[in-house]
Amino acid sequence: MNEIIIYSDESEKEGKYYSNFYGGVLVRAKDFETIVQTLNDSKQQNHLFQELKWTKVTENYVDKYCAFMDVFFSLVAQNKAKVRIMFTQNVHVPKGLTKEHIRNAYHILYYQFIKHAFGLPYCTHELQSPVRVRLNIDQMPQNREQNEQFKSYVISLNRNPSYKDAGIFIDREQIAEIDSKNHVLLQCVDVILGAMAFRLNDKHLQKPDGQLRRGKRTLAKEKLYKHILQKIRQIYPGFNIGCTTGKQARENIWSHPYRHWLFVPKNSEIDTTQSKK
């Protein structure tokens, strides 16, 4: 049986312009050990001995982070690792939400991300059916009951016709909450998510109170963001981070190595006061 592994994380629930950032990286089980070894070797070579996190990027470490991202995006460019980023834009205001929708918004959006972002039903264009999916999620902030309910919703995808017909099987025993400190692939997701939220919410323009110039940490983060964007644009020239990546054909939701998804609720209205001027 073919097996794929997804590491997923979320960030910035409420941003100035964009919110609800979810991200994931997918690797094939047969490539997993080699990929993890390659990334951990790069961490060691760049003297990055602690957990990689967007919040830890500073002037002293930014060049090391850039070098590490070079290695990670070389794997993405070879399609050995697939990255997906999903977010909402504040101008799109959902209508008709119930208290239940609001209470479970975190998991509802997470479910949509898992269900659609990687185009899993199309993976059998490349992989022989059946395909088992292992899902590793960064520790979720909700209570245990909500988290177990979320897992049940994810498992229900096994009964979804598009998943069932393609032979996609999500193993409940392989849905795990993990600590990013111990998983380098999840650390990669954290850095990319952070970079996108940073730029889309104009945090690169922030200045310390009373100062005329931006701080050194902001400049370092902008440098890393630009480096990541450069790596993405080597794969997709002219890539626009603020909109859904074009697919041309539906199966490209799976086959593309890197994609963004601007999630727009079906029932929503436009609030122009929430947009960038």
C-alpha positions as CSV (number, residue, x, y, z in Angstrom):
1,M,0.0,0.0,0.0
2,N,1.3,3.5,-0.9
3,E,1.4,5.8,2.1
4,I,1.6,9.6,2.4
5,I,2.3,11.7,5.4
6,I,0.9,15.2,6.1
7,Y,2.3,17.6,8.7
8,S,-0.1,20.5,9.4
9,D,-0.2,23.7,11.5
10,E,-2.2,26.9,11.9
11,S,-1.2,30.5,12.7
12,E,-2.6,34.0,13.1
13,K,-6.3,33.5,13.8
14,E,-7.1,37.2,13.5
15,G,-4.8,39.4,11.3
16,K,-5.2,43.0,10.1
17,Y,-6.2,42.0,6.6
18,Y,-5.9,38.2,6.4
19,S,-6.7,35.6,9.1
20,N,-7.0,31.9,9.8
21,F,-3.7,30.7,8.3
22,Y,-3.4,26.9,7.9
23,G,-0.5,25.2,6.3
24,G,0.8,21.7,5.6
25,V,3.6,19.8,4.0
26,L,3.0,16.4,2.4
27,V,5.7,13.7,1.7
28,R,5.6,10.2,0.5
29,A,6.4,7.6,3.2
30,K,9.1,6.1,1.0
31,D,10.9,9.4,0.9
32,F,10.3,10.4,4.5
33,E,13.5,9.3,6.2
34,T,15.8,10.7,3.5
35,I,13.9,14.1,3.6
36,V,14.0,14.4,7.4
37,Q,17.7,13.4,7.4
38,T,18.5,16.0,4.7
39,L,16.7,18.7,6.7
40,N,18.2,17.8,10.0
41,D,21.7,17.8,8.4
42,S,21.0,21.3,7.1
43,K,20.0,22.5,10.6
44,Q,23.2,21.1,12.0
45,Q,25.4,22.6,9.2
46,N,23.8,26.0,9.8
47,H,24.2,25.7,13.6
48,L,20.4,25.8,14.1
49,F,20.3,23.5,17.1
50,Q,16.9,24.6,18.5
51,E,13.4,24.5,17.1
52,L,12.9,26.6,13.9
53,K,10.1,29.1,14.4
54,W,9.1,32.3,12.6
55,T,9.0,34.1,15.9
56,K,12.7,33.2,16.5
57,V,14.0,34.9,13.3
58,T,16.5,37.6,14.2
59,E,19.3,39.6,12.5
60,N,21.8,37.1,13.8
61,Y,20.0,34.0,12.5
62,V,18.3,35.2,9.3
63,D,21.1,34.1,6.9
64,K,21.1,30.6,8.5
65,Y,17.3,30.4,8.1
66,C,17.7,31.4,4.4
67,A,20.3,28.7,3.9
68,F,18.0,26.1,5.5
69,M,15.0,27.2,3.3
70,D,17.2,26.7,0.2
71,V,17.5,23.1,1.1
72,F,13.8,22.7,1.9
73,F,12.7,24.4,-1.3
74,S,15.1,22.2,-3.3
75,L,12.9,19.3,-2.1
76,V,9.8,21.2,-3.0
77,A,11.1,22.0,-6.5
78,Q,11.8,18.3,-7.0
79,N,8.2,17.6,-5.9
80,K,9.5,15.4,-3.0
81,A,7.6,17.7,-0.6
82,K,4.3,19.4,-1.4
83,V,3.4,22.6,0.5
84,R,-0.1,24.1,0.9
85,I,-1.1,27.3,2.6
86,M,-4.7,28.4,3.2
87,F,-6.0,31.6,4.7
88,T,-9.1,33.9,4.7
89,Q,-9.3,37.6,3.8
90,N,-11.1,39.9,6.2
91,V,-13.0,41.6,3.4
92,H,-15.0,38.4,2.9
93,V,-17.4,38.4,5.9
94,P,-19.3,35.1,6.5
95,K,-23.1,35.5,6.8
96,G,-25.6,33.3,8.6
97,L,-23.2,31.7,11.1
98,T,-24.7,29.9,14.0
99,K,-23.2,29.8,17.5
100,E,-22.1,26.2,16.6
101,H,-20.2,27.5,13.5
102,I,-18.5,30.2,15.5
103,R,-17.6,27.8,18.4
104,N,-16.1,25.3,16.0
105,A,-14.7,27.7,13.4
106,Y,-11.1,26.5,14.0
107,H,-11.9,22.9,13.3
108,I,-14.3,23.6,10.5
109,L,-11.6,25.5,8.6
110,Y,-9.0,22.8,9.5
111,Y,-11.3,20.2,8.1
112,Q,-11.7,22.1,4.8
113,F,-7.9,22.4,4.6
114,I,-7.3,18.7,5.0
115,K,-10.2,17.8,2.7
116,H,-9.3,20.0,-0.2
117,A,-5.9,21.7,-0.1
118,F,-3.8,18.8,-1.3
119,G,-6.2,17.4,-3.9
120,L,-5.9,13.9,-2.3
121,P,-8.5,12.2,-4.6
122,Y,-6.2,13.0,-7.5
123,C,-3.1,11.4,-6.0
124,T,-3.8,8.1,-7.7
125,H,-3.0,9.7,-11.0
126,E,0.5,9.3,-9.7
127,L,0.3,6.7,-6.9
128,Q,-1.2,3.3,-7.2
129,S,-4.4,2.8,-5.2
130,P,-5.0,2.2,-2.4
131,V,-3.3,5.1,-0.6
132,R,-3.1,5.4,3.2
133,V,-2.9,8.9,4.7
134,R,-1.1,9.6,8.0
135,L,-1.9,13.0,9.5
136,N,0.4,14.7,12.1
137,I,-1.1,17.9,13.5
138,D,0.6,20.5,15.7
139,Q,-1.0,20.4,19.2
140,M,-4.4,21.9,18.9
141,P,-5.6,24.6,21.3
142,Q,-9.2,23.3,21.6
143,N,-10.5,20.9,24.3
144,R,-10.2,17.2,24.0
145,E,-13.9,16.7,23.1
146,Q,-13.7,19.2,20.2
147,N,-10.4,17.6,19.0
148,E,-11.9,14.1,19.0
149,Q,-15.0,15.4,17.1
150,F,-12.6,16.9,14.5
151,K,-10.8,13.6,14.1
152,S,-14.2,11.9,13.5
153,Y,-15.0,14.4,10.8
154,V,-11.7,13.8,9.1
155,I,-12.2,10.0,9.2
156,S,-15.6,10.5,7.6
157,L,-13.8,11.5,4.4
158,N,-13.2,7.7,4.0
159,R,-16.9,7.6,3.1
160,N,-16.7,10.5,0.7
161,P,-17.3,9.2,-2.9
162,S,-14.3,11.0,-4.3
163,Y,-12.0,9.6,-1.6
164,K,-13.6,6.1,-1.7
165,D,-13.5,5.8,-5.5
166,A,-9.8,6.9,-5.5
167,G,-8.9,4.4,-2.8
168,I,-7.8,7.0,-0.3
169,F,-7.9,5.8,3.3
170,I,-7.2,8.0,6.4
171,D,-6.2,5.9,9.3
172,R,-7.7,7.1,12.6
173,E,-4.8,5.5,14.5
174,Q,-2.5,7.6,12.4
175,I,-4.1,11.0,13.2
176,A,-1.7,12.4,15.9
177,E,-1.2,15.6,17.7
178,I,2.5,16.2,17.9
179,D,5.1,18.7,19.3
180,S,6.8,20.7,16.6
181,K,10.0,20.7,18.6
182,N,10.5,17.1,17.6
183,H,9.5,17.4,13.9
184,V,11.5,19.3,11.4
185,L,8.9,19.2,8.7
186,L,6.4,20.9,11.0
187,Q,9.0,23.6,11.7
188,C,9.2,24.2,8.0
189,V,5.5,24.8,7.9
190,D,5.7,27.2,10.8
191,V,8.3,29.4,9.1
192,I,6.4,29.5,5.8
193,L,3.1,30.3,7.5
194,G,4.7,33.0,9.5
195,A,6.3,34.6,6.5
196,M,3.0,34.7,4.6
197,A,1.0,36.1,7.5
198,F,3.8,38.7,8.1
199,R,3.7,40.0,4.5
200,L,0.0,39.8,3.9
201,N,-0.8,41.7,7.1
202,D,1.8,44.4,6.3
203,K,3.9,43.6,9.4
204,H,7.0,44.4,7.3
205,L,6.0,48.1,7.7
206,Q,5.8,48.1,11.5
207,K,8.0,50.5,13.4
208,P,8.6,50.4,17.2
209,D,6.6,53.0,19.1
210,G,8.3,56.4,18.8
211,Q,10.8,55.3,16.2
212,L,11.1,56.5,12.6
213,R,12.7,53.3,11.3
214,R,11.8,49.7,11.4
215,G,13.4,47.4,13.9
216,K,16.2,45.0,13.1
217,R,14.0,41.9,13.8
218,T,11.4,43.3,11.3
219,L,14.1,43.8,8.7
220,A,15.4,40.3,9.3
221,K,12.0,38.8,8.9
222,E,11.4,40.8,5.7
223,K,14.7,39.4,4.3
224,L,13.6,35.9,5.0
225,Y,10.1,36.4,3.6
226,K,11.7,37.8,0.4
227,H,14.0,34.8,0.2
228,I,11.2,32.4,0.6
229,L,9.2,34.2,-2.1
230,Q,12.2,34.1,-4.4
231,K,12.4,30.3,-4.0
232,I,8.6,30.0,-4.7
233,R,9.0,32.1,-7.8
234,Q,11.7,29.9,-9.1
235,I,9.0,27.2,-9.2
236,Y,6.2,29.5,-10.3
237,P,7.3,32.8,-11.9
238,G,5.2,35.7,-10.8
239,F,3.6,33.8,-7.9
240,N,1.0,35.9,-6.1
241,I,0.8,35.1,-2.4
242,G,-2.5,36.7,-1.8
243,C,-4.8,34.7,-4.0
244,T,-5.6,31.1,-4.9
245,T,-3.0,29.6,-7.1
246,G,-4.4,28.8,-10.6
247,K,-4.9,25.1,-11.3
248,Q,-5.5,24.9,-15.1
249,A,-6.7,21.3,-14.5
250,R,-8.2,19.9,-11.3
251,E,-5.6,17.3,-10.9
252,N,-3.0,20.0,-10.5
253,I,-4.3,20.6,-7.0
254,W,-2.4,17.4,-6.2
255,S,0.4,17.6,-8.7
256,H,1.7,21.1,-8.0
257,P,4.5,21.2,-5.5
258,Y,3.4,24.5,-3.9
259,R,0.0,26.2,-3.8
260,H,-1.9,28.9,-1.9
261,W,-5.7,28.8,-1.3
262,L,-7.7,31.9,-0.4
263,F,-10.7,30.4,1.3
264,V,-13.9,32.4,0.6
265,P,-17.1,31.3,2.4
266,K,-19.9,30.4,0.1
267,N,-22.3,32.7,1.9
268,S,-20.4,35.9,2.5
269,E,-20.5,39.6,1.8
270,I,-17.8,42.2,1.0
271,D,-16.7,44.7,3.7
272,T,-14.4,47.1,2.0
273,T,-13.4,48.7,5.3
274,Q,-11.4,45.5,6.0
275,S,-9.2,45.9,2.8
276,K,-5.8,47.5,2.3
277,K,-6.1,51.1,1.3
